[in-house]
Amino acid sequence: MSRNKRLAALLTALLLARPTALASSELIAPEQIVADEVKYKTCTVEYGEFAKQIMMSCSQYFPLVSTVRYRGDTAVYVETLVRRGQEVKAGDALLRVRVLYDEVQMAELELAYERAAEACEEGVQSRREAIDEMERALAAERDEDARQTMRLQLKKLKLGLEQFIYQQEYALADRQRQIDELNERHAVSLVTAPIDGVVSELTYLRDGDKLYDGSVVCQISSQEVMLLLAKDNRLRYGMEVGLETGVNKNRVQLTGHVVAATDCLKGVISEYALVEVDPWDEGLDFNWRNIRLTADLVKVGRVLMVDRKATALNSGRYSVTKLREDGVTQKRFVNQAMTNTVDIWLLQGLEEGDVVIID
């Protein structure tokens, strides 16, 4: 036996030879031994109503929109009289323009008027001279029959003069009207609002920009009809929603329902949904600011539910730890349909009344 092995055997013999009385005095008496009690945080599987709620922000949307267009001859931009977001009334001025016109057309109208006026003056003069000549002849005639004939001719000449003057004055007035209309179109003109509302879009124009017939000036949104616009394709037509809006302490709770959504028309894909607000108390004082919308995406009654904190994901499968009445724990795999912030809707793996441990 080597030296090291002899030392090891000696040490072992010394340890075994220690007094047994010292060891026995350090032991706890059997009656004083108390088993450890394990306390778990648990929950019970039970039937109830499961709801999965979604929340999102939304904004005001005014579906009645009027596109204001410039109508008339080509014009030059002068001045914009409104700003975006401004409320306007029907007939309010929106834009000031200066209409351009054809100078050749104006010259032709003015020349035609001058010639018509000259022709009128010459016609009146010649007819008055004929009347004067007839009156002199009537005064010199002594035969009564001839005088009677001349009186009829004189009367006819005077009626012809009145008719000529009337016709020429009417023709001259019509030509002057054409000239005045062309001048008015050339003068500074205004584009006015067709309806009451708010200027939601405004075309940016610079000095010297030309406007043609049909050019878009702005868009006016009528305030008579207001919906809420939500960018979320999970909302469904007819869904009831809750609404919260206002600022700070003036937040109010309202209700509404979806009137347009992705599922309205087959084959139409859109991220937006429109919500109509239900009538509210006219005494409420609030602003449409920071609008929040809540809706139950899923709501079913009498389904098996358990606290979502009781489940754990292991290797792609969800499991729970079931606590039996005798204190023994069991790992159970479960199939879940859906979860919300609190509960899990269970399909398989547990029964009503089962107690599971919450980690």
C-alpha positions as CSV (number, residue, x, y, z in Angstrom):
1,M,0.0,0.0,0.0
2,S,1.3,3.4,-1.0
3,R,1.9,6.2,1.5
4,N,-1.0,8.3,0.2
5,K,-3.4,5.4,0.5
6,R,-2.3,4.7,4.1
7,L,-2.9,8.4,5.0
8,A,-6.4,8.4,3.5
9,A,-7.3,5.2,5.5
10,L,-6.1,6.7,8.7
11,L,-8.2,9.9,8.2
12,T,-11.3,7.8,7.5
13,A,-10.8,5.8,10.7
14,L,-10.4,9.0,12.8
15,L,-13.7,10.4,11.4
16,L,-15.6,7.2,12.1
17,A,-14.3,7.2,15.6
18,R,-15.9,10.6,16.7
19,P,-18.2,10.5,19.7
20,T,-21.7,9.6,18.6
21,A,-23.2,11.6,21.5
22,L,-22.3,14.9,19.8
23,A,-24.0,13.9,16.6
24,S,-27.1,12.7,18.4
25,S,-27.4,16.0,20.3
26,E,-27.7,18.0,17.0
27,L,-30.6,16.1,15.6
28,I,-34.2,17.5,15.7
29,A,-36.8,15.6,17.6
30,P,-39.3,13.8,15.2
31,E,-42.4,15.6,16.8
32,Q,-40.8,19.0,16.1
33,I,-40.5,18.3,12.3
34,V,-43.1,20.3,10.3
35,A,-43.5,19.6,6.6
36,D,-43.1,22.6,4.2
37,E,-46.4,23.9,2.8
38,V,-46.4,25.1,-0.9
39,K,-48.8,28.0,-1.5
40,Y,-49.7,28.6,-5.2
41,K,-51.6,31.5,-6.8
42,T,-54.4,29.8,-8.7
43,C,-57.5,30.5,-10.7
44,T,-60.5,28.4,-11.6
45,V,-61.6,27.5,-15.1
46,E,-65.2,28.6,-15.6
47,Y,-67.8,29.5,-18.3
48,G,-68.4,33.2,-19.1
49,E,-68.7,35.9,-21.8
50,F,-65.6,36.4,-23.8
51,A,-64.9,39.8,-25.5
52,K,-61.9,41.0,-27.5
53,Q,-61.8,44.7,-27.7
54,I,-59.9,46.9,-30.2
55,M,-59.1,50.6,-29.8
56,M,-58.0,53.2,-32.3
57,S,-57.9,56.9,-33.1
58,C,-60.2,58.5,-35.6
59,S,-60.8,61.9,-37.2
60,Q,-63.7,64.0,-38.5
61,Y,-64.8,63.4,-42.0
62,F,-67.3,65.4,-44.0
63,P,-68.7,63.4,-46.9
64,L,-70.6,66.3,-48.6
65,V,-67.9,68.1,-50.5
66,S,-68.4,70.7,-53.3
67,T,-65.6,71.3,-55.8
68,V,-65.5,74.9,-56.8
69,R,-64.4,75.5,-60.3
70,Y,-63.8,78.7,-62.3
71,R,-66.3,79.2,-65.1
72,G,-65.8,81.6,-67.9
73,D,-63.2,82.9,-70.3
74,T,-59.5,82.6,-69.6
75,A,-58.6,84.8,-66.6
76,V,-55.5,85.9,-64.7
77,Y,-55.3,85.2,-60.9
78,V,-55.4,88.4,-58.8
79,E,-56.1,87.4,-55.1
80,T,-57.2,84.6,-52.9
81,L,-59.8,85.8,-50.3
82,V,-60.1,82.8,-48.0
83,R,-57.7,80.4,-46.2
84,R,-57.9,76.7,-45.6
85,G,-60.1,75.7,-42.7
86,Q,-62.1,78.9,-42.9
87,E,-65.9,78.8,-42.6
88,V,-67.8,80.4,-45.5
89,K,-71.4,81.1,-46.5
90,A,-73.0,80.6,-49.9
91,G,-72.2,83.6,-52.0
92,D,-69.0,84.6,-50.1
93,A,-66.1,85.7,-52.3
94,L,-63.4,83.1,-52.6
95,L,-61.1,84.3,-55.4
96,R,-60.6,87.4,-57.4
97,V,-59.6,87.1,-61.1
98,R,-59.2,89.4,-64.1
99,V,-60.8,88.0,-67.2
100,L,-59.0,88.2,-70.5
101,Y,-60.8,88.8,-73.8
102,D,-60.2,89.1,-77.5
103,E,-59.3,92.7,-78.5
104,V,-60.3,92.0,-82.1
105,Q,-63.8,91.0,-80.9
106,M,-64.1,94.2,-78.9
107,A,-63.0,96.3,-81.8
108,E,-65.5,94.6,-84.1
109,L,-68.3,95.3,-81.7
110,E,-67.4,98.9,-81.2
111,L,-67.1,99.5,-85.0
112,A,-70.4,97.8,-85.6
113,Y,-72.0,100.1,-82.9
114,E,-70.5,103.2,-84.5
115,R,-71.8,102.3,-88.0
116,A,-75.2,101.4,-86.6
117,A,-75.4,104.8,-84.8
118,E,-74.3,106.7,-88.0
119,A,-76.9,104.8,-90.0
120,C,-79.5,105.6,-87.5
121,E,-78.7,109.3,-87.5
122,E,-78.7,109.4,-91.3
123,G,-82.0,107.5,-91.5
124,V,-83.7,109.8,-89.0
125,Q,-82.4,112.9,-90.8
126,S,-83.6,111.8,-94.2
127,R,-87.0,110.9,-92.9
128,R,-87.4,114.2,-91.1
129,E,-86.4,116.0,-94.3
130,A,-89.1,114.1,-96.2
131,I,-91.6,115.1,-93.5
132,D,-90.6,118.7,-93.7
133,E,-90.9,118.7,-97.5
134,M,-94.4,117.1,-97.3
135,E,-95.5,119.7,-94.7
136,R,-94.3,122.6,-97.1
137,A,-96.1,121.0,-100.0
138,L,-99.3,120.6,-97.9
139,A,-99.2,124.2,-97.0
140,A,-98.9,125.3,-100.6
141,E,-101.6,123.0,-102.0
142,R,-105.1,124.6,-102.5
143,D,-107.0,121.6,-103.8
144,E,-108.8,120.0,-100.9
145,D,-108.7,116.4,-102.3
146,A,-105.0,116.7,-102.9
147,R,-104.5,118.1,-99.4
148,Q,-106.4,115.1,-97.9
149,T,-104.1,112.7,-99.7
150,M,-101.0,114.6,-98.6
151,R,-102.2,114.6,-95.0
152,L,-102.4,110.8,-95.1
153,Q,-98.9,110.6,-96.7
154,L,-97.6,112.9,-94.0
155,K,-99.0,110.8,-91.2
156,K,-97.5,107.7,-92.8
157,L,-94.1,109.4,-93.0
158,K,-94.3,110.3,-89.3
159,L,-95.3,106.8,-88.3
160,G,-92.4,105.4,-90.3
161,L,-90.0,107.8,-88.5
162,E,-91.2,106.6,-85.1
163,Q,-91.0,103.0,-86.2
164,F,-87.5,103.5,-87.5
165,I,-86.3,105.3,-84.4
166,Y,-87.7,102.5,-82.2
167,Q,-86.0,99.7,-84.3
168,Q,-82.7,101.5,-84.4
169,E,-82.6,102.3,-80.7
170,Y,-83.4,98.7,-79.9
171,A,-80.5,97.5,-82.2
172,L,-78.1,100.0,-80.7
173,A,-79.1,99.0,-77.2
174,D,-78.4,95.3,-78.1
175,R,-75.0,96.2,-79.5
176,Q,-74.2,98.3,-76.4
177,R,-75.2,95.4,-74.2
178,Q,-72.7,93.1,-75.9
179,I,-70.0,95.6,-75.4
180,D,-70.9,96.1,-71.7
181,E,-70.9,92.4,-71.1
182,L,-67.5,92.0,-72.7
183,N,-66.2,94.9,-70.5
184,E,-67.7,93.3,-67.4
185,R,-66.0,90.1,-68.2
186,H,-62.8,91.9,-68.6
187,A,-63.1,93.7,-65.3
188,V,-62.0,92.1,-62.0
189,S,-64.4,89.2,-61.3
190,L,-65.1,87.1,-58.2
191,V,-65.5,83.4,-57.7
192,T,-68.1,82.8,-54.9
193,A,-68.9,79.9,-52.6
194,P,-71.9,77.7,-53.8
195,I,-72.7,76.3,-50.3
196,D,-72.2,76.9,-46.6
197,G,-69.2,75.0,-45.2
198,V,-65.5,74.9,-44.5
199,V,-62.7,75.4,-47.1
200,S,-61.1,71.9,-46.9
201,E,-58.8,72.2,-49.9
202,L,-57.4,75.3,-51.6
203,T,-55.5,75.5,-54.9
204,Y,-52.2,77.4,-54.6
205,L,-51.9,80.2,-57.2
206,R,-49.3,82.8,-57.9
207,D,-49.5,86.2,-59.5
208,G,-50.0,85.9,-63.3
209,D,-51.3,82.3,-63.2
210,K,-54.0,81.7,-65.7
211,L,-57.3,80.1,-65.0
212,Y,-59.3,78.3,-67.7
213,D,-62.9,77.3,-67.8
214,G,-63.2,74.4,-65.3
215,S,-60.0,75.1,-63.3
216,V,-60.4,73.9,-59.7
217,V,-60.3,76.8,-57.1
218,C,-61.0,74.9,-53.9
219,Q,-63.2,72.4,-52.1
220,I,-65.8,73.2,-49.6
221,S,-67.0,70.6,-47.1
222,S,-70.5,71.0,-45.8
223,Q,-70.8,70.8,-42.0
224,E,-74.4,69.5,-42.1
225,V,-73.2,65.9,-42.2
226,M,-70.2,64.7,-40.2
227,L,-68.8,61.2,-39.9
228,L,-65.7,59.8,-38.2
229,L,-62.9,58.2,-40.3
230,A,-61.0,55.3,-38.8
231,K,-58.0,53.7,-40.5
232,D,-58.7,50.1,-39.5
233,N,-59.9,47.2,-41.8
234,R,-61.2,45.2,-38.8
235,L,-64.3,47.3,-38.4
236,R,-67.4,45.7,-39.9
237,Y,-70.6,47.3,-41.3
238,G,-73.2,47.8,-38.6
239,M,-70.8,47.3,-35.7
240,E,-71.6,49.3,-32.6
241,V,-68.7,51.3,-31.2
242,G,-67.9,53.5,-28.2
243,L,-66.4,56.9,-28.6
244,E,-64.4,59.3,-26.4
245,T,-63.5,62.8,-27.3
246,G,-62.8,66.2,-25.9
247,V,-59.9,67.8,-24.1
248,N,-58.6,67.2,-20.5
249,K,-61.6,67.3,-18.1
250,N,-64.1,67.9,-20.9
251,R,-63.7,64.3,-22.2
252,V,-67.2,62.8,-23.0
253,Q,-68.4,59.3,-23.8
254,L,-70.5,58.8,-26.9
255,T,-71.7,55.9,-29.0
256,G,-71.9,55.2,-32.7
257,H,-72.1,52.6,-35.4
258,V,-70.1,51.7,-38.6
259,V,-71.9,52.8,-41.8
260,A,-69.1,52.0,-44.3
261,A,-66.4,49.4,-44.1
262,T,-64.3,46.9,-46.1
263,D,-67.0,44.2,-46.0
264,C,-69.7,46.5,-47.5
265,L,-68.9,45.7,-51.2
266,K,-67.5,42.5,-52.6
267,G,-64.0,42.8,-53.9
268,V,-63.4,46.2,-52.4
269,I,-60.3,46.5,-50.2
270,S,-59.9,49.5,-48.0
271,E,-58.1,50.4,-44.8
272,Y,-60.8,52.9,-43.8
273,A,-64.2,52.7,-42.2
274,L,-66.8,55.4,-41.6
275,V,-68.7,55.8,-38.3
276,E,-71.9,57.7,-37.7
277,V,-72.2,59.2,-34.2
278,D,-75.5,58.5,-32.4
279,P,-77.5,61.5,-31.2
280,W,-76.2,63.0,-28.0
281,D,-77.4,65.4,-25.4
282,E,-77.4,68.9,-26.8
283,G,-76.3,70.2,-23.4
284,L,-72.9,68.5,-23.7
285,D,-70.0,71.0,-24.2
286,F,-67.0,69.3,-25.9
287,N,-64.6,69.5,-28.8
288,W,-63.9,66.9,-31.4
289,R,-60.3,66.4,-30.3
290,N,-58.2,63.3,-29.7
291,I,-61.1,61.0,-30.7
292,R,-60.7,57.4,-29.5
293,L,-62.9,54.6,-30.7
294,T,-63.4,51.2,-29.0
295,A,-65.3,48.2,-30.4
296,D,-65.8,44.5,-29.6
297,L,-64.0,42.7,-32.3
298,V,-65.4,39.4,-30.9
299,K,-68.1,38.9,-28.3
300,V,-69.4,35.4,-27.4
301,G,-71.3,34.1,-24.5
302,R,-70.9,30.9,-22.4
303,V,-67.4,29.8,-23.4
304,L,-64.8,28.1,-21.3
305,M,-62.2,30.7,-20.0
306,V,-59.1,30.9,-17.9
307,D,-56.7,33.6,-16.9
308,R,-54.2,34.3,-19.7
309,K,-51.4,34.3,-17.1
310,A,-52.0,30.6,-16.4
311,T,-50.7,29.5,-19.8
312,A,-47.2,29.1,-21.1
313,L,-45.9,28.5,-24.6
314,N,-43.6,25.4,-24.9
315,S,-42.3,24.2,-28.2
316,G,-45.1,25.8,-30.1
317,R,-47.9,24.4,-27.8
318,Y,-49.7,26.1,-25.0
319,S,-49.8,24.4,-21.6
320,V,-51.1,25.0,-18.1
321,T,-50.2,23.5,-14.7
322,K,-53.3,21.9,-13.1
323,L,-53.5,21.6,-9.4
324,R,-55.3,18.5,-8.2
325,E,-57.2,18.3,-4.9
326,D,-54.5,16.2,-3.3
327,G,-51.9,18.9,-4.1
328,V,-50.3,17.1,-7.0
329,T,-49.5,19.3,-10.0
330,Q,-50.0,18.2,-13.6
331,K,-48.9,19.7,-16.8
332,R,-51.8,19.9,-19.3
333,F,-51.7,20.9,-23.0
334,V,-54.6,23.1,-24.1
335,N,-56.1,24.5,-27.3
336,Q,-57.1,28.1,-27.2
337,A,-59.4,30.0,-29.7
338,M,-58.5,33.6,-28.8
339,T,-57.0,35.8,-26.1
340,N,-57.7,39.3,-24.9
341,T,-55.9,41.3,-22.3
342,V,-57.3,39.2,-19.4
343,D,-58.7,35.9,-20.4
344,I,-58.1,33.0,-22.8
345,W,-61.0,31.3,-24.6
346,L,-60.3,27.6,-24.3
347,L,-61.4,24.9,-26.7
348,Q,-59.8,21.8,-25.3
349,G,-57.6,20.6,-22.4
350,L,-59.5,21.7,-19.3
351,E,-63.0,21.4,-17.8
352,E,-65.1,23.7,-15.8
353,G,-64.0,23.9,-12.1
354,D,-60.4,22.9,-12.8
355,V,-57.9,24.8,-10.8
356,V,-54.7,25.9,-12.5
357,I,-51.6,27.7,-11.2
358,I,-50.8,31.2,-12.3
359,D,-47.1,31.8,-12.8
